[in-house]
Amino acid sequence: MTTTVLKSKINVLGVGSSMRHRSYSTATLKLILDRVVDNEGEAKLLDLQEIRLPMLYSRPNDSKEIVQVTELVKWADAFILATPDYHGSMSGSIKNFFDYFWSEFAGKTFGYIVASHEKGLTAMDQMRTAVRQCYGWSMPYGLSINPEIDFNDKMDLISRKLLLRLDMLARDLVVYGKLIREQFVNDLHQSSLVNTFAGYYRN
Ligand SMILES: Cc1cc2nc3c(=O)[nH]c(=O)nc-3n(C[C@H](O)[C@H](O)[C@H](O)COP(=O)(O)O)c2cc1C
């Protein structure tokens, strides 16, 4: 059996989707990306507030922002998606981000952050559904932030419980994300293995 080994570090792309200047979901995302690095992962941030991805099909595919985002998505082995809870749903900007890709998400693992006055569980579930539709894998738990309780006025995250969960998600995403990605890449390169879902992604 041939084995294709991934490079030693997993590439984790954090996607922030709030357009608010002092976004709690994006602030939390930045904290977790630091912890990904502490866990020997490579981390990059795609802040959709800074890279304004046009609405799907509204601009040519070689537009600068689309090319930039596509490169980052292809670089990633795993993702952490952060959204505010908007009407029990994900933000329009993260949905628009999803719409650009599908096969690029297959065999990759996703973690989720939702900022909400409630638990944000429906918004999280909608992101899970979109990821599952693209044959991505989801971490079995996510981070739900309640800004009034979890942050102070200086935008410091003060909830010890949430900080522990942040550490846990960073660690788990690096470990499980790498296992899943490695297996997917191995299956992708073993053309004798026909009946695996990775087989559908061979060129
Ligand atoms: C259009 C809109 C809809 C919202 N809907 C909800 C909602 O359904 N439930 C909720 O708990 N918060 C809702 N909120 C509040 C935001 O989720 C909350 O302020 C969140 O912290 C914003 O995240 P951010 O700081 O990352 O931008 C809504 C806010 C806006 C602007």
The ligand as an SDF file (V2000), in Angstrom:
LIG
                    3D

 31 33  0  0  0  0  0  0  0  0999 V2000
  -29.4760   41.8580   11.2850 C   0  0  0  0  0  0  0  0  0  0  0  0
  -29.1370   41.2800   12.6290 C   0  0  0  0  0  0  0  0  0  0  0  0
  -29.8000   40.1660   13.0750 C   0  0  0  0  0  0  0  0  0  0  0  0
  -29.4970   39.6220   14.3260 C   0  0  0  0  0  0  0  0  0  0  0  0
  -30.1630   38.5090   14.7350 N   0  0  0  0  0  0  0  0  0  0  0  0
  -29.8580   37.9620   15.9230 C   0  0  0  0  0  0  0  0  0  0  0  0
  -30.5390   36.7930   16.3600 C   0  0  0  0  0  0  0  0  0  0  0  0
  -31.3900   36.2610   15.6820 O   0  0  0  0  0  0  0  0  0  0  0  0
  -30.1950   36.2750   17.5610 N   0  0  0  0  0  0  0  0  0  0  0  0
  -29.2240   36.8470   18.3540 C   0  0  0  0  0  0  0  0  0  0  0  0
  -28.9520   36.3430   19.4200 O   0  0  0  0  0  0  0  0  0  0  0  0
  -28.5620   37.9530   17.9500 N   0  0  0  0  0  0  0  0  0  0  0  0
  -28.8610   38.5240   16.7650 C   0  0  0  0  0  0  0  0  0  0  0  0
  -28.1980   39.6580   16.3590 N   0  0  0  0  0  0  0  0  0  0  0  0
  -27.1220   40.1850   17.1990 C   0  0  0  0  0  0  0  0  0  0  0  0
  -25.7410   39.7040   16.7660 C   0  0  0  0  0  0  0  0  0  0  0  0
  -25.7020   38.3330   16.5530 O   0  0  0  0  0  0  0  0  0  0  0  0
  -24.7290   40.0290   17.8490 C   0  0  0  0  0  0  0  0  0  0  0  0
  -24.6860   41.4260   18.0330 O   0  0  0  0  0  0  0  0  0  0  0  0
  -23.3360   39.4990   17.5750 C   0  0  0  0  0  0  0  0  0  0  0  0
  -22.5660   39.6150   18.7150 O   0  0  0  0  0  0  0  0  0  0  0  0
  -22.6200   40.2420   16.4660 C   0  0  0  0  0  0  0  0  0  0  0  0
  -21.3980   39.5680   16.1930 O   0  0  0  0  0  0  0  0  0  0  0  0
  -20.0740   40.3910   15.8410 P   0  0  0  0  0  0  0  0  0  0  0  0
  -19.6840   41.1310   17.0730 O   0  0  0  0  0  0  0  0  0  0  0  0
  -19.0740   39.3550   15.4620 O   0  0  0  0  0  0  0  0  0  0  0  0
  -20.4150   41.3010   14.7060 O   0  0  0  0  0  0  0  0  0  0  0  0
  -28.5120   40.2190   15.1360 C   0  0  0  0  0  0  0  0  0  0  0  0
  -27.8390   41.3740   14.6710 C   0  0  0  0  0  0  0  0  0  0  0  0
  -28.1480   41.8860   13.4410 C   0  0  0  0  0  0  0  0  0  0  0  0
  -27.4160   43.1320   12.9650 C   0  0  0  0  0  0  0  0  0  0  0  0
  1  2  1  0
  2  3  1  0
  2 30  2  0
  3  4  2  0
  4  5  1  0
  4 28  1  0
  5  6  2  0
  6  7  1  0
  6 13  1  0
  7  8  2  0
  7  9  1  0
  9 10  1  0
 10 11  2  0
 10 12  1  0
 12 13  2  0
 13 14  1  0
 14 15  1  0
 14 28  1  0
 15 16  1  0
 16 17  1  0
 16 18  1  0
 18 19  1  0
 18 20  1  0
 20 21  1  0
 20 22  1  0
 22 23  1  0
 23 24  1  0
 24 25  2  0
 24 26  1  0
 24 27  1  0
 28 29  2  0
 29 30  1  0
 30 31  1  0
M  END
$$$$
